[in-house]
Amino acid sequence: MNNDSQLAFDLDELVREDLRANPPEWHGAPLHFTTDYYPPGELQAAFEQWQLLNGRFGSIPHSHMWHTGYGWLNGGTEYGDHRLVMFSADLRPEPKCEGPGDLMYLAVCEPCGWHQVSDSEDDSVEGWHNHAIPNWRELPVVPAQIRVRDGSGLTKLGRKWIEAHYPAEMQVSGAPIITERARYATRHVAGYSPWGGYDLSSTALNRPTTIRTDVQPLRSTLATAGMESPRSAQAPNRITR
Ligand SMILES: [Zn+2]
């Protein structure tokens, strides 16, 4: 840090000290971790208020407050009258300290005043799909042999397979797809369905692929034995993070 930026930092800290000593009145969401329902805008405003008072550096672990990030779509996922916005909060203990705590996840559907808190991101995403999209678990699983994405987005083959197998009423804005993944590639990824919904992992749903009839497996003995396809065995899905 050079002298100028150190000076700016010191001045900022002086202003924050003053703000902390005489905190402005605050009527928004709590400036600490909460499991109560608040609309996404209020949660975001509360986190920004905490940063105003205490600085941005280390604000996620120190505040333990809900914040957006981790690659979720900023505007959320909309399906019909529902809109999912995802948050996370870091409740883990400080480095070198012991104690309970975890990364927590919050799914909010503001139009319904609905929310769900979980220590698993996948659970939160699935919880919202349960809330907003009846029967989504019955959707066909895109087999691993069908490469849904490459570096430039959805593949032609992937689109074609999905259009042919997904019910027409589920090929709508915000609707998800379910794709077969390698065992540990379980993350559900926002915005990766052809309609801007989630690409949900079949492994996280703990159910086998049901449709394989028109697929030409790379090694049919493996596929028919229900083992992992060569693709998923050699190259775990790139969207795993
Ligand atoms: Zn809803």
py3Dmol code that shows the C-alpha trace and the ligand (Angstrom):
import py3Dmol

protein = """\
ATOM      1  CA  MET A   1       0.000   0.000   0.000  1.00  0.00           C
ATOM      2  CA  ASN A   2       1.556   3.355  -1.000  1.00  0.00           C
ATOM      3  CA  ASN A   3       1.300   6.470   1.154  1.00  0.00           C
ATOM      4  CA  ASP A   4      -1.684   7.931  -0.689  1.00  0.00           C
ATOM      5  CA  SER A   5      -3.797   4.795  -0.443  1.00  0.00           C
ATOM      6  CA  GLN A   6      -2.729   4.292   3.188  1.00  0.00           C
ATOM      7  CA  LEU A   7      -3.924   7.839   3.907  1.00  0.00           C
ATOM      8  CA  ALA A   8      -7.227   7.192   2.150  1.00  0.00           C
ATOM      9  CA  PHE A   9      -7.637   3.957   4.093  1.00  0.00           C
ATOM     10  CA  ASP A  10      -6.905   5.738   7.407  1.00  0.00           C
ATOM     11  CA  LEU A  11      -9.421   8.461   6.579  1.00  0.00           C
ATOM     12  CA  ASP A  12     -12.041   5.853   5.695  1.00  0.00           C
ATOM     13  CA  GLU A  13     -11.391   4.116   8.990  1.00  0.00           C
ATOM     14  CA  LEU A  14     -11.784   7.424  10.858  1.00  0.00           C
ATOM     15  CA  VAL A  15     -15.142   7.975   9.184  1.00  0.00           C
ATOM     16  CA  ARG A  16     -16.201   4.425  10.081  1.00  0.00           C
ATOM     17  CA  GLU A  17     -15.077   4.853  13.679  1.00  0.00           C
ATOM     18  CA  ASP A  18     -17.222   7.937  13.876  1.00  0.00           C
ATOM     19  CA  LEU A  19     -20.167   6.089  12.314  1.00  0.00           C
ATOM     20  CA  ARG A  20     -19.769   3.210  14.755  1.00  0.00           C
ATOM     21  CA  ALA A  21     -19.635   5.605  17.694  1.00  0.00           C
ATOM     22  CA  ASN A  22     -22.798   7.355  16.489  1.00  0.00           C
ATOM     23  CA  PRO A  23     -24.544   4.715  14.412  1.00  0.00           C
ATOM     24  CA  PRO A  24     -27.192   6.087  12.079  1.00  0.00           C
ATOM     25  CA  GLU A  25     -30.696   4.862  12.792  1.00  0.00           C
ATOM     26  CA  TRP A  26     -31.326   1.572  10.983  1.00  0.00           C
ATOM     27  CA  HIS A  27     -34.734   0.069  10.330  1.00  0.00           C
ATOM     28  CA  GLY A  28     -33.763  -2.550   7.776  1.00  0.00           C
ATOM     29  CA  ALA A  29     -32.900  -6.224   8.120  1.00  0.00           C
ATOM     30  CA  PRO A  30     -30.682  -7.089  11.124  1.00  0.00           C
ATOM     31  CA  LEU A  31     -26.982  -6.267  10.870  1.00  0.00           C
ATOM     32  CA  HIS A  32     -26.101  -9.831  11.852  1.00  0.00           C
ATOM     33  CA  PHE A  33     -27.008 -13.395  10.845  1.00  0.00           C
ATOM     34  CA  THR A  34     -30.732 -14.128  10.797  1.00  0.00           C
ATOM     35  CA  THR A  35     -32.951 -16.997   9.726  1.00  0.00           C
ATOM     36  CA  ASP A  36     -36.048 -14.788   9.520  1.00  0.00           C
ATOM     37  CA  TYR A  37     -37.590 -13.912   6.166  1.00  0.00           C
ATOM     38  CA  TYR A  38     -36.494 -10.665   4.531  1.00  0.00           C
ATOM     39  CA  PRO A  39     -36.815  -9.677   0.874  1.00  0.00           C
ATOM     40  CA  PRO A  40     -33.542  -9.969  -1.063  1.00  0.00           C
ATOM     41  CA  GLY A  41     -33.205  -6.191  -1.435  1.00  0.00           C
ATOM     42  CA  GLU A  42     -33.362  -5.716   2.349  1.00  0.00           C
ATOM     43  CA  LEU A  43     -30.765  -8.425   2.985  1.00  0.00           C
ATOM     44  CA  GLN A  44     -28.439  -6.830   0.447  1.00  0.00           C
ATOM     45  CA  ALA A  45     -28.982  -3.353   1.931  1.00  0.00           C
ATOM     46  CA  ALA A  46     -28.225  -4.649   5.439  1.00  0.00           C
ATOM     47  CA  PHE A  47     -24.972  -6.237   4.277  1.00  0.00           C
ATOM     48  CA  GLU A  48     -23.963  -2.977   2.576  1.00  0.00           C
ATOM     49  CA  GLN A  49     -24.802  -1.054   5.757  1.00  0.00           C
ATOM     50  CA  TRP A  50     -22.566  -3.381   7.777  1.00  0.00           C
ATOM     51  CA  GLN A  51     -19.767  -2.738   5.266  1.00  0.00           C
ATOM     52  CA  LEU A  52     -20.308   1.011   5.543  1.00  0.00           C
ATOM     53  CA  LEU A  53     -19.828   0.799   9.311  1.00  0.00           C
ATOM     54  CA  ASN A  54     -17.061  -1.790   9.429  1.00  0.00           C
ATOM     55  CA  GLY A  55     -15.346  -1.755   6.040  1.00  0.00           C
ATOM     56  CA  ARG A  56     -15.522  -4.206   3.193  1.00  0.00           C
ATOM     57  CA  PHE A  57     -12.357  -6.115   4.029  1.00  0.00           C
ATOM     58  CA  GLY A  58     -13.281  -9.442   5.640  1.00  0.00           C
ATOM     59  CA  SER A  59     -16.929  -8.417   5.766  1.00  0.00           C
ATOM     60  CA  ILE A  60     -18.202 -11.872   4.761  1.00  0.00           C
ATOM     61  CA  PRO A  61     -16.550 -13.890   7.587  1.00  0.00           C
ATOM     62  CA  HIS A  62     -16.782 -11.099  10.163  1.00  0.00           C
ATOM     63  CA  SER A  63     -20.391 -10.072   9.646  1.00  0.00           C
ATOM     64  CA  HIS A  64     -21.744 -13.645   9.242  1.00  0.00           C
ATOM     65  CA  MET A  65     -24.458 -11.956   7.177  1.00  0.00           C
ATOM     66  CA  TRP A  66     -26.278 -13.081   4.039  1.00  0.00           C
ATOM     67  CA  HIS A  67     -24.662 -11.948   0.811  1.00  0.00           C
ATOM     68  CA  THR A  68     -24.970 -12.871  -2.858  1.00  0.00           C
ATOM     69  CA  GLY A  69     -22.097 -14.325  -4.819  1.00  0.00           C
ATOM     70  CA  TYR A  70     -20.551 -17.674  -5.685  1.00  0.00           C
ATOM     71  CA  GLY A  71     -21.578 -17.499  -9.320  1.00  0.00           C
ATOM     72  CA  TRP A  72     -25.327 -17.285  -8.854  1.00  0.00           C
ATOM     73  CA  LEU A  73     -27.211 -15.183 -11.360  1.00  0.00           C
ATOM     74  CA  ASN A  74     -27.507 -11.700  -9.918  1.00  0.00           C
ATOM     75  CA  GLY A  75     -31.046 -11.168 -11.107  1.00  0.00           C
ATOM     76  CA  GLY A  76     -32.189 -14.563  -9.827  1.00  0.00           C
ATOM     77  CA  THR A  77     -34.046 -17.369 -11.571  1.00  0.00           C
ATOM     78  CA  GLU A  78     -37.635 -16.692 -12.614  1.00  0.00           C
ATOM     79  CA  TYR A  79     -40.219 -19.370 -13.277  1.00  0.00           C
ATOM     80  CA  GLY A  80     -43.818 -18.278 -13.681  1.00  0.00           C
ATOM     81  CA  ASP A  81     -44.633 -16.024 -10.753  1.00  0.00           C
ATOM     82  CA  HIS A  82     -41.659 -17.274  -8.733  1.00  0.00           C
ATOM     83  CA  ARG A  83     -38.193 -15.771  -8.472  1.00  0.00           C
ATOM     84  CA  LEU A  84     -35.271 -17.435  -6.730  1.00  0.00           C
ATOM     85  CA  VAL A  85     -32.457 -15.366  -5.260  1.00  0.00           C
ATOM     86  CA  MET A  86     -29.635 -17.237  -3.534  1.00  0.00           C
ATOM     87  CA  PHE A  87     -27.560 -16.000  -0.590  1.00  0.00           C
ATOM     88  CA  SER A  88     -24.769 -17.430   1.494  1.00  0.00           C
ATOM     89  CA  ALA A  89     -23.500 -16.639   4.993  1.00  0.00           C
ATOM     90  CA  ASP A  90     -20.199 -17.693   6.512  1.00  0.00           C
ATOM     91  CA  LEU A  91     -20.711 -18.942  10.063  1.00  0.00           C
ATOM     92  CA  ARG A  92     -17.391 -20.740  10.264  1.00  0.00           C
ATOM     93  CA  PRO A  93     -15.166 -19.880  13.227  1.00  0.00           C
ATOM     94  CA  GLU A  94     -12.258 -17.459  12.803  1.00  0.00           C
ATOM     95  CA  PRO A  95      -8.984 -19.028  11.608  1.00  0.00           C
ATOM     96  CA  LYS A  96      -7.197 -20.849  14.440  1.00  0.00           C
ATOM     97  CA  CYS A  97     -10.358 -20.771  16.549  1.00  0.00           C
ATOM     98  CA  GLU A  98     -12.495 -23.794  17.193  1.00  0.00           C
ATOM     99  CA  GLY A  99     -16.235 -23.892  17.207  1.00  0.00           C
ATOM    100  CA  PRO A 100     -19.320 -24.918  15.337  1.00  0.00           C
ATOM    101  CA  GLY A 101     -20.452 -23.197  12.201  1.00  0.00           C
ATOM    102  CA  ASP A 102     -20.602 -23.710   8.507  1.00  0.00           C
ATOM    103  CA  LEU A 103     -21.253 -22.060   5.209  1.00  0.00           C
ATOM    104  CA  MET A 104     -24.996 -21.538   5.127  1.00  0.00           C
ATOM    105  CA  TYR A 105     -27.276 -21.060   2.148  1.00  0.00           C
ATOM    106  CA  LEU A 106     -30.533 -19.212   1.799  1.00  0.00           C
ATOM    107  CA  ALA A 107     -33.046 -19.487  -1.033  1.00  0.00           C
ATOM    108  CA  VAL A 108     -35.607 -16.676  -1.215  1.00  0.00           C
ATOM    109  CA  CYS A 109     -38.722 -16.437  -3.404  1.00  0.00           C
ATOM    110  CA  GLU A 110     -39.785 -12.855  -2.890  1.00  0.00           C
ATOM    111  CA  PRO A 111     -43.137 -12.923  -4.738  1.00  0.00           C
ATOM    112  CA  CYS A 112     -44.275 -15.641  -2.301  1.00  0.00           C
ATOM    113  CA  GLY A 113     -42.472 -14.445   0.819  1.00  0.00           C
ATOM    114  CA  TRP A 114     -40.915 -17.928   0.876  1.00  0.00           C
ATOM    115  CA  HIS A 115     -37.433 -18.813   2.114  1.00  0.00           C
ATOM    116  CA  GLN A 116     -35.369 -21.830   3.099  1.00  0.00           C
ATOM    117  CA  VAL A 117     -32.110 -21.974   5.056  1.00  0.00           C
ATOM    118  CA  SER A 118     -29.753 -24.924   4.666  1.00  0.00           C
ATOM    119  CA  ASP A 119     -26.114 -25.874   5.123  1.00  0.00           C
ATOM    120  CA  SER A 120     -26.143 -27.276   1.585  1.00  0.00           C
ATOM    121  CA  GLU A 121     -26.356 -25.178  -1.560  1.00  0.00           C
ATOM    122  CA  ASP A 122     -27.885 -28.080  -3.464  1.00  0.00           C
ATOM    123  CA  ASP A 123     -30.606 -28.501  -0.817  1.00  0.00           C
ATOM    124  CA  SER A 124     -31.493 -24.820  -1.072  1.00  0.00           C
ATOM    125  CA  VAL A 125     -31.741 -24.938  -4.847  1.00  0.00           C
ATOM    126  CA  GLU A 126     -33.804 -28.144  -4.737  1.00  0.00           C
ATOM    127  CA  GLY A 127     -36.005 -26.652  -2.023  1.00  0.00           C
ATOM    128  CA  TRP A 128     -36.928 -23.765  -4.295  1.00  0.00           C
ATOM    129  CA  HIS A 129     -37.642 -26.121  -7.197  1.00  0.00           C
ATOM    130  CA  ASN A 130     -39.946 -28.113  -4.873  1.00  0.00           C
ATOM    131  CA  HIS A 131     -41.642 -24.857  -3.964  1.00  0.00           C
ATOM    132  CA  ALA A 132     -41.991 -23.411  -7.466  1.00  0.00           C
ATOM    133  CA  ILE A 133     -41.952 -26.226 -10.039  1.00  0.00           C
ATOM    134  CA  PRO A 134     -44.240 -29.200  -9.371  1.00  0.00           C
ATOM    135  CA  ASN A 135     -42.983 -32.555 -10.657  1.00  0.00           C
ATOM    136  CA  TRP A 136     -39.562 -31.275 -11.645  1.00  0.00           C
ATOM    137  CA  ARG A 137     -38.069 -34.504 -10.304  1.00  0.00           C
ATOM    138  CA  GLU A 138     -39.906 -36.367 -13.067  1.00  0.00           C
ATOM    139  CA  LEU A 139     -38.016 -34.567 -15.837  1.00  0.00           C
ATOM    140  CA  PRO A 140     -35.853 -36.758 -18.080  1.00  0.00           C
ATOM    141  CA  VAL A 141     -32.182 -36.950 -17.160  1.00  0.00           C
ATOM    142  CA  VAL A 142     -29.903 -35.932 -20.009  1.00  0.00           C
ATOM    143  CA  PRO A 143     -27.441 -38.853 -20.292  1.00  0.00           C
ATOM    144  CA  ALA A 144     -23.738 -38.112 -19.886  1.00  0.00           C
ATOM    145  CA  GLN A 145     -23.132 -39.224 -23.483  1.00  0.00           C
ATOM    146  CA  ILE A 146     -25.064 -36.186 -24.647  1.00  0.00           C
ATOM    147  CA  ARG A 147     -22.634 -33.330 -24.234  1.00  0.00           C
ATOM    148  CA  VAL A 148     -24.916 -30.457 -23.266  1.00  0.00           C
ATOM    149  CA  ARG A 149     -22.302 -27.700 -23.210  1.00  0.00           C
ATOM    150  CA  ASP A 150     -18.984 -26.875 -24.743  1.00  0.00           C
ATOM    151  CA  GLY A 151     -16.822 -23.772 -24.434  1.00  0.00           C
ATOM    152  CA  SER A 152     -19.268 -21.641 -26.415  1.00  0.00           C
ATOM    153  CA  GLY A 153     -22.465 -22.646 -24.625  1.00  0.00           C
ATOM    154  CA  LEU A 154     -25.194 -25.191 -25.277  1.00  0.00           C
ATOM    155  CA  THR A 155     -24.376 -27.698 -27.978  1.00  0.00           C
ATOM    156  CA  LYS A 156     -26.642 -28.396 -30.946  1.00  0.00           C
ATOM    157  CA  LEU A 157     -26.861 -32.051 -29.891  1.00  0.00           C
ATOM    158  CA  GLY A 158     -27.778 -31.092 -26.337  1.00  0.00           C
ATOM    159  CA  ARG A 159     -30.537 -28.720 -27.492  1.00  0.00           C
ATOM    160  CA  LYS A 160     -31.893 -31.311 -29.892  1.00  0.00           C
ATOM    161  CA  TRP A 161     -32.007 -34.065 -27.254  1.00  0.00           C
ATOM    162  CA  ILE A 162     -33.678 -31.815 -24.716  1.00  0.00           C
ATOM    163  CA  GLU A 163     -36.249 -30.495 -27.205  1.00  0.00           C
ATOM    164  CA  ALA A 164     -37.114 -34.064 -28.193  1.00  0.00           C
ATOM    165  CA  HIS A 165     -37.417 -35.482 -24.666  1.00  0.00           C
ATOM    166  CA  TYR A 166     -38.631 -32.697 -22.412  1.00  0.00           C
ATOM    167  CA  PRO A 167     -42.366 -32.085 -22.061  1.00  0.00           C
ATOM    168  CA  ALA A 168     -43.395 -29.033 -24.068  1.00  0.00           C
ATOM    169  CA  GLU A 169     -44.920 -27.361 -21.008  1.00  0.00           C
ATOM    170  CA  MET A 170     -41.528 -27.611 -19.270  1.00  0.00           C
ATOM    171  CA  GLN A 171     -39.641 -25.938 -22.110  1.00  0.00           C
ATOM    172  CA  VAL A 172     -40.388 -22.496 -20.731  1.00  0.00           C
ATOM    173  CA  SER A 173     -38.452 -19.603 -19.254  1.00  0.00           C
ATOM    174  CA  GLY A 174     -36.653 -20.502 -16.033  1.00  0.00           C
ATOM    175  CA  ALA A 175     -37.351 -24.249 -16.271  1.00  0.00           C
ATOM    176  CA  PRO A 176     -34.524 -26.586 -15.280  1.00  0.00           C
ATOM    177  CA  ILE A 177     -32.869 -29.524 -16.956  1.00  0.00           C
ATOM    178  CA  ILE A 178     -31.381 -32.504 -15.138  1.00  0.00           C
ATOM    179  CA  THR A 179     -28.058 -33.853 -16.388  1.00  0.00           C
ATOM    180  CA  GLU A 180     -26.182 -37.006 -15.567  1.00  0.00           C
ATOM    181  CA  ARG A 181     -22.903 -36.220 -13.813  1.00  0.00           C
ATOM    182  CA  ALA A 182     -19.861 -37.924 -12.435  1.00  0.00           C
ATOM    183  CA  ARG A 183     -20.239 -38.962  -8.812  1.00  0.00           C
ATOM    184  CA  TYR A 184     -18.796 -35.812  -7.246  1.00  0.00           C
ATOM    185  CA  ALA A 185     -19.991 -33.316  -9.830  1.00  0.00           C
ATOM    186  CA  THR A 186     -23.143 -32.623  -7.919  1.00  0.00           C
ATOM    187  CA  ARG A 187     -23.449 -28.860  -8.070  1.00  0.00           C
ATOM    188  CA  HIS A 188     -26.652 -27.398  -9.508  1.00  0.00           C
ATOM    189  CA  VAL A 189     -25.700 -24.555 -11.826  1.00  0.00           C
ATOM    190  CA  ALA A 190     -27.869 -21.472 -12.305  1.00  0.00           C
ATOM    191  CA  GLY A 191     -28.677 -20.244 -15.800  1.00  0.00           C
ATOM    192  CA  TYR A 192     -27.427 -23.348 -17.607  1.00  0.00           C
ATOM    193  CA  SER A 193     -30.704 -24.770 -18.931  1.00  0.00           C
ATOM    194  CA  PRO A 194     -31.721 -23.739 -22.470  1.00  0.00           C
ATOM    195  CA  TRP A 195     -34.338 -21.447 -20.891  1.00  0.00           C
ATOM    196  CA  GLY A 196     -32.143 -19.773 -18.265  1.00  0.00           C
ATOM    197  CA  GLY A 197     -33.116 -22.170 -15.469  1.00  0.00           C
ATOM    198  CA  TYR A 198     -30.865 -24.481 -13.526  1.00  0.00           C
ATOM    199  CA  ASP A 199     -28.806 -27.375 -14.782  1.00  0.00           C
ATOM    200  CA  LEU A 200     -29.524 -29.787 -11.939  1.00  0.00           C
ATOM    201  CA  SER A 201     -27.235 -32.719 -11.234  1.00  0.00           C
ATOM    202  CA  SER A 202     -28.818 -36.168 -11.388  1.00  0.00           C
ATOM    203  CA  THR A 203     -26.271 -37.455  -8.880  1.00  0.00           C
ATOM    204  CA  ALA A 204     -27.433 -34.945  -6.290  1.00  0.00           C
ATOM    205  CA  LEU A 205     -30.970 -36.175  -6.821  1.00  0.00           C
ATOM    206  CA  ASN A 206     -29.741 -39.681  -6.177  1.00  0.00           C
ATOM    207  CA  ARG A 207     -31.612 -41.322  -8.957  1.00  0.00           C
ATOM    208  CA  PRO A 208     -30.390 -43.149 -12.018  1.00  0.00           C
ATOM    209  CA  THR A 209     -30.720 -42.072 -15.595  1.00  0.00           C
ATOM    210  CA  THR A 210     -34.001 -43.328 -16.997  1.00  0.00           C
ATOM    211  CA  ILE A 211     -33.769 -42.586 -20.698  1.00  0.00           C
ATOM    212  CA  ARG A 212     -31.001 -44.176 -22.700  1.00  0.00           C
ATOM    213  CA  THR A 213     -32.881 -45.914 -25.468  1.00  0.00           C
ATOM    214  CA  ASP A 214     -31.900 -43.686 -28.370  1.00  0.00           C
ATOM    215  CA  VAL A 215     -28.365 -42.950 -27.218  1.00  0.00           C
ATOM    216  CA  GLN A 216     -25.380 -44.525 -28.828  1.00  0.00           C
ATOM    217  CA  PRO A 217     -23.067 -45.137 -25.879  1.00  0.00           C
ATOM    218  CA  LEU A 218     -19.359 -44.808 -26.523  1.00  0.00           C
ATOM    219  CA  ARG A 219     -18.872 -48.173 -24.885  1.00  0.00           C
ATOM    220  CA  SER A 220     -22.208 -49.901 -24.741  1.00  0.00           C
ATOM    221  CA  THR A 221     -21.155 -52.536 -22.225  1.00  0.00           C
ATOM    222  CA  LEU A 222     -20.361 -49.859 -19.651  1.00  0.00           C
ATOM    223  CA  ALA A 223     -23.559 -47.985 -20.304  1.00  0.00           C
ATOM    224  CA  THR A 224     -25.797 -51.001 -20.167  1.00  0.00           C
ATOM    225  CA  ALA A 225     -24.106 -52.167 -16.994  1.00  0.00           C
ATOM    226  CA  GLY A 226     -25.145 -48.832 -15.501  1.00  0.00           C
ATOM    227  CA  MET A 227     -21.580 -47.750 -14.905  1.00  0.00           C
ATOM    228  CA  GLU A 228     -20.187 -44.310 -15.496  1.00  0.00           C
ATOM    229  CA  SER A 229     -19.773 -43.347 -19.098  1.00  0.00           C
ATOM    230  CA  PRO A 230     -16.242 -42.896 -20.421  1.00  0.00           C
ATOM    231  CA  ARG A 231     -16.798 -39.155 -20.675  1.00  0.00           C
ATOM    232  CA  SER A 232     -17.888 -38.687 -17.106  1.00  0.00           C
ATOM    233  CA  ALA A 233     -15.200 -41.036 -15.825  1.00  0.00           C
ATOM    234  CA  GLN A 234     -12.375 -39.245 -17.584  1.00  0.00           C
ATOM    235  CA  ALA A 235     -13.501 -35.672 -17.551  1.00  0.00           C
ATOM    236  CA  PRO A 236     -15.652 -34.666 -14.610  1.00  0.00           C
ATOM    237  CA  ASN A 237     -18.187 -32.149 -15.725  1.00  0.00           C
ATOM    238  CA  ARG A 238     -16.575 -28.777 -16.198  1.00  0.00           C
ATOM    239  CA  ILE A 239     -19.344 -26.892 -14.484  1.00  0.00           C
ATOM    240  CA  THR A 240     -18.406 -28.419 -11.163  1.00  0.00           C
ATOM    241  CA  ARG A 241     -16.889 -25.811  -8.954  1.00  0.00           C
TER     242      ARG A 241
END
"""
ligand_1 = """\
1
ZN
Zn -42.475 -18.646 -5.050
"""
view = py3Dmol.view(width=600, height=400)
view.addModel(protein, "pdb")
view.setStyle({"model": 0}, {"cartoon": {"style": "trace"}})
view.addModel(ligand_1, "xyz")
view.setStyle({"model": 1}, {"stick": {}})
view.zoomTo()
view.show()
